[in-house]
Amino acid sequence: MMAYDEQRILEMLHEDEVSRHRAFECIVRNFSEQLYWQIRHMVLSHDDANDILQNTFMKAWINLDSFMGYSKISTWIYRIAINETLSFLNRQKSTVPLDTGSDDELSIADQLESDPYFDGDLTERQLQEAIATLPDKQRMVFNMKYFNEMKYEEISEVLGTSVGALKASFHIAVRKIEEYFNNID
Amino acid sequence: MKKGIKYNFDEREPRRPFTVPEGYFENLTGRIMASLPEQESVWSTTITVTPWMRIRPYLYAAAAFMGIFFCIKAAVGITSSENAQMADIQETTIYSDEYIDSFLETAMIDDYTLYSSLVETVY
């Protein structure tokens, strides 16, 4: 199995078909799991996260020739994943009926309770519910920092936002979540 | 940070409450790679350059040049014939101002003879 060497991978991406395939396989192996979790925290469902992850790598593969190596591979692939995730969430919002007062609709906490791939307790379900109330980008920053334990500098590179703005966004998100818990009951 | 809240970020360790189907990550790379479309034409297909492919750009350039040449030639031809007609008209006009006056003063002729004479002079 080939070790992940960014410089070597960049070279191989411009070589013959076999080398390119091997280089891309190395990229998939190196980033698929962390990308999966990033996506999963945003969309919550395993099936949706799996679909978005597949689409992310599909788009990266198709657009491989447009990647000139000006940014790191991780930044490039993260950006594709983020765009795919945000597009999915926008599509989802546009298909969900606006009448949210219906009794038939399940809250996120209730949906997660019946999800076989969720093993959190009530507080963790409520935490997910609280996170879901955040704006998409703020939610992404919170998940990257809190669950994926990324550094602000790494998040800044991926989202193209300053470190100061990210810190502010994260702290606002924390405060909103705390307020959400304060208002339960 | 506030005290007495139900979720305390200082006390709780971040824990990922999600799971995946068994063996999901073990097979993930293979599944993703298997789902990728063929991409041969984009990068590595070797193109054999035939003599026809080599001379084709020159032929296209020559055809374009010929087209432009004939267009210009046609435009110039039209302009020349227009100029020629204008010259005829100008020639006729010169005769009709002065020549007719002097002709009428010196020659005792009727209108028909005058007209015939002018036509013959012009042509």
Interface residues (C-beta under 8 A of the other chain):
Chain A: H14 D16 E17 R20 H21 F24 E25 V28 R29 S32 E33 Y36 W37 R40 H41 L44 H46 L53 Q54 F57 M58 W61 I62 L64 D65 Y117 F118 D119 G120 D121 T123 E124 R125 Q126 L127 Q128 A130 Y146 F147 E149 V174 I177 E178 F181 N182 I184
Chain B: M1 K2 I5 K6 Y7 F9 P14 R15 R16 P17 F18 T19 V20 P21 F25 L28 T29 R31 I32 M33 S35 L36 P37 Q39 E40 V42 W43 S44
